[in-house]
Amino acid sequence: MSRADTALDVLAFLRGIAGEFAAIHRGSDYSLWRGEAKHRVGQYLSGAEPFPVWSISKPSQRSRALSPAALTT
């Protein structure tokens, strides 16, 4: 998946994911879809503002990145 350019791109992507989710009717299908969709969402959003900070894996690093001081620099 390529880097998202605009908020509209992100919304379109998330609508697509929501549509896939809505089409699932069996638990076994959901379990297969969930892991793959989680990866796709993470990859896509890590390239879209303001979401790259969520790609930081450790919560302590993420909270520092989201601090008011970090956001104003």
C-alpha positions as CSV (number, residue, x, y, z in Angstrom):
1,M,0.0,0.0,0.0
2,S,1.4,3.4,-0.9
3,R,1.7,6.4,1.4
4,A,-1.5,8.3,2.0
5,D,-1.6,11.8,0.5
6,T,-4.6,13.4,2.1
7,A,-7.2,12.9,4.8
8,L,-9.6,11.9,2.1
9,D,-7.3,9.1,1.1
10,V,-7.2,7.9,4.6
11,L,-11.0,8.0,4.9
12,A,-11.4,6.1,1.6
13,F,-9.0,3.4,2.9
14,L,-10.8,3.1,6.2
15,R,-14.2,2.9,4.4
16,G,-12.8,0.0,2.4
17,I,-11.6,-1.8,5.5
18,A,-15.0,-1.2,7.1
19,G,-16.7,-2.6,4.0
20,E,-14.6,-5.8,4.2
21,F,-15.4,-6.1,7.9
22,A,-19.1,-5.7,7.3
23,A,-19.0,-8.5,4.7
24,I,-17.7,-11.0,7.2
25,H,-20.3,-13.3,8.6
26,R,-18.4,-16.2,10.1
27,G,-16.0,-16.1,13.0
28,S,-13.4,-18.2,11.2
29,D,-13.4,-15.7,8.3
30,Y,-12.9,-12.9,10.8
31,S,-10.0,-14.5,12.5
32,L,-8.2,-14.9,9.1
33,W,-9.1,-11.4,8.0
34,R,-8.2,-9.6,11.2
35,G,-4.5,-10.4,11.2
36,E,-4.1,-9.4,7.6
37,A,-6.3,-6.3,7.9
38,K,-4.4,-5.2,11.1
39,H,-1.2,-5.3,9.2
40,R,-2.6,-3.3,6.2
41,V,-4.1,-0.7,8.4
42,G,-0.9,-0.3,10.4
43,Q,1.2,0.0,7.2
44,Y,-1.2,2.5,5.6
45,L,-1.6,4.7,8.6
46,S,2.1,4.8,9.5
47,G,2.5,6.8,6.3
48,A,-0.4,9.2,6.9
49,E,-0.3,12.3,9.0
50,P,-0.8,12.4,12.0
51,F,-0.6,8.7,12.4
52,P,3.2,7.9,12.0
53,V,3.7,8.4,15.7
54,W,1.5,5.3,16.3
55,S,4.0,3.2,14.5
56,I,6.3,3.7,17.5
57,S,6.1,0.3,19.3
58,K,6.8,1.3,22.9
59,P,4.0,3.3,24.7
60,S,6.6,5.4,26.7
61,Q,8.2,6.5,23.4
62,R,4.8,7.2,21.9
63,S,3.8,9.4,24.9
64,R,7.0,11.4,24.6
65,A,6.4,11.9,20.8
66,L,2.8,13.1,21.6
67,S,3.9,15.5,24.3
68,P,3.0,19.2,23.8
69,A,6.7,20.1,23.6
70,A,7.3,17.5,20.8
71,L,4.2,18.6,18.9
72,T,5.2,22.2,18.8
73,T,8.7,21.6,17.3
